[in-house]
Amino acid sequence: MAISGAGVAASAAGGLAGVLASGRAPAYAQAATIHWLRWNDFVPASDQLLRREIAQECQRALGIRLNIETINANDIQARITSAVQSGSGPDIVCVLNNWAQLYGQSTANVDDVAEAIGAAQGGFYETSRTVAHDGQRWVGVPWSIVGLQIAYRKSWFAEVGYERFPQTWEEYRDAGRKLKAKGRPIGQTLGHTFGDAPAFAYPYLWSWGGKEVEADGRTVVLNTPQTVESVRFMTAFWREAHDEGGLAWDDSNNNRAFLSGSICATLNGASIYVEALRRPQAYQTERGTPMKDDIGHAPLPRGPGGQFSYHVPFTNILMRYSRQQEAAKRFLAWIGSREVFDKWFVSQKGFSVGPTRIWEQHPLWNEDPVMLPYRTAAQTGRFAGYAGPSNRKAAEVLTKYILTDMYAKAVQGMAPEQAVREAHEELVRIYGAA
């Protein structure tokens, strides 16, 4: 792709703002190689796009050679820890959840990049800002948000009296009990896995009126009657309605179980539906029709405390040890520009939304009504650490799966009161630390 004269002029005149406006970097950018570590995307076409088209365009537009490495998302934190300790490794790491807060002291300053992207695109969602800004500076540049909804088999729920997806936990439990009796349980992980487990446990807790800490971000208030009741309900709900093997699942097991017809519903990104669309002949219902036509999407049900959601944000962190910091910042500004990010966004087919609100208006959302629940999902999300900030301590709680384990211990036989008490004590140790 040739660099237009206007694009070079705008870039040279406006620095990073010019890059964002033109989708081009200055023609005088020095050659460099950037190592970008990412997860193995649940939409394989997006990884292919980055490696083929985007990497080539990056070299043409920026003079930067892009080395993209993808690994299992559950292995990313170990790689970062090793890289920080050794002082070498990937220049940029695309991290999930609020992991960026854990590594803030090891990340380079990207304030100018993040502020320019936010200003050019109507501002970031609160979730993206919360996980990527520590209150004083940007510890990373927001990349995207994977919306979480319940994917479910419409015809199966209709068979047990739910033409509309259950609106409350009591209704969901009733539907799940009836479907499990037919060999079609709900599939939900309570394992140590990055997305589906915390994205269920946190909003489930909030929907019963429970929370980790007060707004001061210091006072731990997990051990309440509301939290205990949420755990007590979950133990019966799990036994009556769930595939109990879900305790050991990661974020891919439920995809496979759903597409094989083994479960009736699961909390997930849109990857199940996207895969069913991609291979309609491979994924069929028991009637021999494409499964894609029997998949619906709905938010998590509401509880006594309301209805809430948790969507998984992604943030690109630039490591302080990197010897290519200026080139990396040019790259982050370029790939975050509307022109370039648009190509990746389209390849996601709605699985990920942008970190800014402008992507809600993208024509992609007009193509498939089944995907519409994901379009504005990020507007409603809370994040780990509520009602306090989603800071380093909240990230530690999340990374240690303390809330997920609270429910997992109870469904395996621990008394609800004890499970809550142990989780509360772990939070006190973390939030009470200096």
JOBEL-V592298 format. One record per run of one state. SS is the DSSP state (H for helix, E for strand, C for the rest). FROM is the first residue (numbers start at 0). TO is the last residue. If there is no record, write none. Layout:
BEGIN
ss:SS from:FROM to:TO
ss:SS from:FROM to:TO
END
This chain:
BEGIN
ss:C from:0 to:3
ss:H from:4 to:21
ss:C from:22 to:30
ss:E from:31 to:38
ss:C from:39 to:42
ss:H from:43 to:61
ss:C from:62 to:62
ss:E from:63 to:70
ss:C from:71 to:71
ss:H from:72 to:85
ss:C from:86 to:90
ss:E from:91 to:95
ss:C from:96 to:97
ss:H from:98 to:105
ss:E from:106 to:106
ss:C from:107 to:109
ss:H from:110 to:119
ss:C from:120 to:122
ss:E from:123 to:123
ss:C from:124 to:124
ss:H from:125 to:131
ss:E from:132 to:132
ss:C from:133 to:136
ss:E from:137 to:137
ss:C from:138 to:139
ss:E from:140 to:145
ss:C from:146 to:147
ss:E from:148 to:152
ss:H from:153 to:158
ss:C from:159 to:166
ss:E from:167 to:167
ss:H from:168 to:180
ss:C from:181 to:184
ss:E from:185 to:185
ss:C from:186 to:194
ss:H from:195 to:206
ss:C from:207 to:211
ss:E from:212 to:212
ss:C from:213 to:218
ss:E from:219 to:219
ss:C from:220 to:223
ss:H from:224 to:240
ss:E from:241 to:241
ss:C from:242 to:242
ss:H from:243 to:247
ss:C from:248 to:251
ss:H from:252 to:258
ss:C from:259 to:263
ss:E from:264 to:267
ss:C from:268 to:269
ss:H from:270 to:277
ss:C from:278 to:282
ss:E from:283 to:283
ss:C from:284 to:288
ss:E from:289 to:289
ss:H from:290 to:293
ss:E from:294 to:297
ss:C from:298 to:300
ss:E from:301 to:302
ss:C from:303 to:304
ss:E from:305 to:305
ss:C from:306 to:307
ss:E from:308 to:308
ss:C from:309 to:310
ss:E from:311 to:318
ss:C from:319 to:323
ss:H from:324 to:334
ss:C from:335 to:336
ss:H from:337 to:347
ss:C from:348 to:350
ss:E from:351 to:353
ss:C from:354 to:354
ss:E from:355 to:355
ss:H from:356 to:360
ss:C from:361 to:361
ss:H from:362 to:365
ss:C from:366 to:367
ss:H from:368 to:374
ss:C from:375 to:375
ss:H from:376 to:378
ss:C from:379 to:379
ss:E from:380 to:380
ss:C from:381 to:390
ss:H from:391 to:398
ss:C from:399 to:400
ss:H from:401 to:410
ss:C from:411 to:414
ss:H from:415 to:430
ss:C from:431 to:433
END
